[in-house]
């Protein structure tokens, strides 16, 4: 990594972690926790919504703050919702980084781009999450998505096929829904309350990281 890139990265991180960021982080984390708890309580088979607050932070502040939000979301979820979430903490960090960098390069400006953001996050979850589900839990995590895994298993699929099939079905639905909801929530935040780092949402504007 060149000196210029390193300095740019350090500048970006410093720019993100302001007093306003430390005020917004608990709010974003709480949104993820409440959404995930509600979905898990009723065992919704196609949604987790645990990345919702992380994506909101990614849009409002940036990738590194979103990564921190993802870290704390999963630590808290392990205690509040389901201990299995601890194993998926690296995924939440990657979700925050991906959504944050896509936000600062204009990927939340319209619904088509937001769907792509959701798909990118879903691919991360499929590629990195399925092995965790199989190797750590034998394919069963105690969440609503187990019903989808069970459906594939009932068709004769082995555990790997059932889990991968479940993630291919569930993850795009969950992550696109989360990205769209996050954008809609940020859009409702009055401009005077948005940090200077906030990315444009549903706008023709372009805002690139400097």
C-alpha positions as CSV (number, residue, x, y, z in Angstrom):
1,X,0.0,0.0,0.0
2,X,1.5,3.3,-1.0
3,X,2.0,6.2,1.4
4,X,-0.6,8.3,-0.4
5,X,-3.2,5.5,-0.1
6,X,-2.4,5.0,3.5
7,X,-2.7,8.7,4.2
8,X,-6.0,8.9,2.4
9,X,-7.3,5.9,4.4
10,X,-6.3,7.5,7.7
11,X,-7.9,10.8,6.6
12,X,-11.1,9.0,5.8
13,X,-11.2,7.2,9.1
14,X,-10.5,10.4,11.0
15,X,-13.2,12.2,9.0
16,X,-15.8,9.6,10.0
17,X,-15.2,9.4,13.8
18,X,-16.5,12.7,15.0
19,X,-18.6,13.5,18.1
20,X,-21.7,13.2,15.9
21,X,-20.6,9.7,14.8
22,X,-20.5,8.5,18.4
23,X,-24.0,9.9,19.0
24,X,-25.4,8.2,15.8
25,X,-23.6,4.8,16.3
26,X,-25.8,3.7,19.2
27,X,-28.9,4.7,17.3
28,X,-27.9,2.6,14.3
29,X,-26.9,-0.3,16.5
30,X,-30.3,-0.1,18.3
31,X,-32.2,-0.1,15.0
32,X,-30.5,-3.3,13.9
33,X,-31.1,-4.9,17.2
34,X,-34.8,-4.0,17.4
35,X,-35.4,-5.1,13.8
36,X,-33.5,-8.4,14.2
37,X,-35.3,-9.2,17.5
38,X,-38.7,-8.5,16.0
39,X,-38.1,-10.6,12.9
40,X,-36.5,-13.5,15.0
41,X,-39.4,-13.4,17.5
42,X,-42.0,-14.2,14.8
43,X,-39.6,-16.5,12.8
44,X,-40.0,-14.7,9.5
45,X,-38.4,-17.1,7.1
46,X,-37.0,-14.6,4.5
47,X,-35.7,-11.7,6.7
48,X,-33.1,-11.0,9.3
49,X,-32.9,-7.2,9.1
50,X,-29.9,-7.2,11.4
51,X,-27.9,-5.2,8.8
52,X,-30.5,-2.4,8.7
53,X,-28.8,-0.1,11.2
54,X,-25.4,-0.9,9.8
55,X,-26.4,0.2,6.3
56,X,-27.9,3.4,7.8
57,X,-24.6,4.2,9.4
58,X,-22.8,3.4,6.2
59,X,-24.9,5.9,4.3
60,X,-24.8,8.6,7.0
61,X,-21.2,8.3,8.0
62,X,-19.1,5.9,6.0
63,X,-17.6,2.4,5.8
64,X,-15.4,2.4,8.8
65,X,-18.1,3.6,11.2
66,X,-20.4,1.1,9.7
67,X,-17.9,-1.7,10.3
68,X,-17.7,-0.7,14.0
69,X,-21.5,-0.7,14.1
70,X,-21.6,-4.2,12.6
71,X,-19.1,-5.4,15.2
72,X,-21.2,-4.2,18.1
73,X,-24.5,-5.2,16.5
74,X,-23.4,-8.9,16.4
75,X,-21.9,-8.8,19.9
76,X,-25.1,-7.5,21.3
77,X,-27.3,-9.8,19.2
78,X,-25.4,-12.8,20.6
79,X,-26.7,-11.9,24.0
80,X,-30.1,-10.5,23.1
81,X,-31.4,-12.6,20.2
82,X,-29.3,-15.7,19.5
83,X,-25.7,-16.7,20.4
84,X,-25.2,-18.0,16.8
85,X,-24.9,-14.4,15.7
86,X,-21.4,-14.1,17.3
87,X,-20.0,-16.4,14.6
88,X,-21.3,-14.1,11.9
89,X,-19.6,-10.9,13.2
90,X,-17.1,-10.8,10.3
91,X,-20.0,-10.7,7.9
92,X,-21.5,-7.6,9.5
93,X,-18.1,-5.8,9.4
94,X,-17.9,-6.7,5.7
95,X,-21.5,-5.5,5.1
96,X,-20.6,-2.1,6.7
97,X,-17.4,-1.7,4.6
98,X,-19.2,-2.7,1.4
99,X,-22.3,-0.5,1.9
100,X,-20.2,2.4,3.1
101,X,-17.8,2.5,0.1
102,X,-20.8,2.0,-2.3
103,X,-22.6,4.9,-0.5
104,X,-19.7,7.3,-0.9
105,X,-19.4,6.5,-4.6
106,X,-23.1,7.2,-5.3
107,X,-24.7,3.8,-5.2
108,X,-27.7,5.0,-3.1
109,X,-28.9,7.7,-5.6
110,X,-31.7,5.6,-7.1
111,X,-33.6,2.4,-6.5
112,X,-31.8,0.4,-9.2
113,X,-28.4,1.2,-7.7
114,X,-29.7,0.4,-4.2
115,X,-30.8,-3.0,-5.4
116,X,-27.3,-3.6,-6.6
117,X,-25.9,-2.7,-3.2
118,X,-28.3,-5.2,-1.6
119,X,-27.2,-7.9,-4.1
120,X,-23.5,-7.2,-3.4
121,X,-24.0,-7.5,0.4
122,X,-26.1,-10.7,-0.3
123,X,-23.2,-12.2,-2.3
124,X,-20.8,-11.5,0.6
125,X,-23.3,-13.2,3.0
126,X,-23.7,-16.2,0.7
127,X,-20.0,-16.8,0.0
128,X,-18.8,-16.2,3.6
129,X,-21.9,-17.1,5.6
130,X,-22.9,-20.5,4.2
131,X,-19.6,-22.2,5.4
132,X,-20.1,-20.8,8.9
133,X,-23.7,-22.1,9.0
134,X,-22.6,-25.6,7.9
135,X,-19.3,-26.0,9.7
136,X,-20.3,-24.3,13.0
137,X,-23.9,-25.3,13.3
138,X,-24.5,-28.2,11.0
139,X,-26.9,-26.1,8.9
140,X,-29.3,-25.1,11.7
141,X,-29.1,-21.7,13.4
142,X,-32.4,-21.3,15.3
143,X,-33.6,-18.5,13.1
144,X,-36.6,-18.3,10.7
145,X,-34.5,-19.2,7.8
146,X,-34.1,-22.8,9.1
147,X,-37.6,-23.4,7.6
148,X,-36.1,-22.7,4.1
149,X,-33.1,-24.9,4.8
150,X,-35.5,-27.6,5.9
151,X,-37.5,-27.3,2.7
152,X,-34.4,-27.9,0.6
153,X,-33.3,-30.8,2.9
154,X,-36.7,-32.4,2.4
155,X,-36.1,-32.4,-1.3
156,X,-33.1,-34.7,-0.8
157,X,-30.4,-32.0,-0.7
158,X,-27.4,-32.6,1.5
159,X,-26.6,-30.1,4.3
160,X,-24.3,-28.0,2.0
161,X,-26.8,-27.9,-0.8
162,X,-29.7,-27.1,1.6
163,X,-27.8,-24.2,3.3
164,X,-26.5,-22.8,0.0
165,X,-30.0,-23.0,-1.5
166,X,-31.4,-21.3,1.6
167,X,-28.9,-18.4,1.4
168,X,-29.4,-17.9,-2.3
169,X,-33.2,-17.6,-1.7
170,X,-33.1,-15.6,1.6
171,X,-30.1,-13.3,1.4
172,X,-31.0,-11.3,-1.7
173,X,-34.5,-10.7,-0.2
174,X,-33.2,-9.7,3.2
175,X,-30.3,-7.5,2.0
176,X,-32.2,-5.7,-0.8
177,X,-35.0,-5.0,1.7
178,X,-32.5,-3.8,4.3
179,X,-30.7,-1.5,1.8
180,X,-34.0,0.0,0.5
181,X,-35.4,0.5,4.1
182,X,-32.1,2.1,5.1
183,X,-32.2,4.5,2.2
184,X,-35.8,5.4,2.9
185,X,-35.0,6.1,6.6
186,X,-32.0,8.2,5.8
187,X,-34.0,10.1,3.2
188,X,-36.4,11.1,6.0
189,X,-33.6,12.5,8.2
190,X,-33.7,16.3,8.0
191,X,-30.7,17.8,6.2
192,X,-29.6,19.8,9.3
193,X,-29.2,16.6,11.3
194,X,-27.1,14.7,8.7
195,X,-23.3,14.5,9.1
196,X,-21.2,16.2,6.5
197,X,-20.1,12.7,5.4
198,X,-23.7,11.6,4.5
199,X,-24.0,10.2,1.0
200,X,-26.8,11.3,-1.4
201,X,-29.9,9.1,-1.3
202,X,-32.6,9.0,-4.0
203,X,-30.9,12.0,-5.6
204,X,-29.3,13.0,-8.9
205,X,-26.3,14.3,-7.0
206,X,-23.0,12.6,-7.0
207,X,-20.7,12.6,-4.1
208,X,-17.3,10.9,-4.3
209,X,-14.8,10.3,-1.5
210,X,-12.1,12.9,-1.7
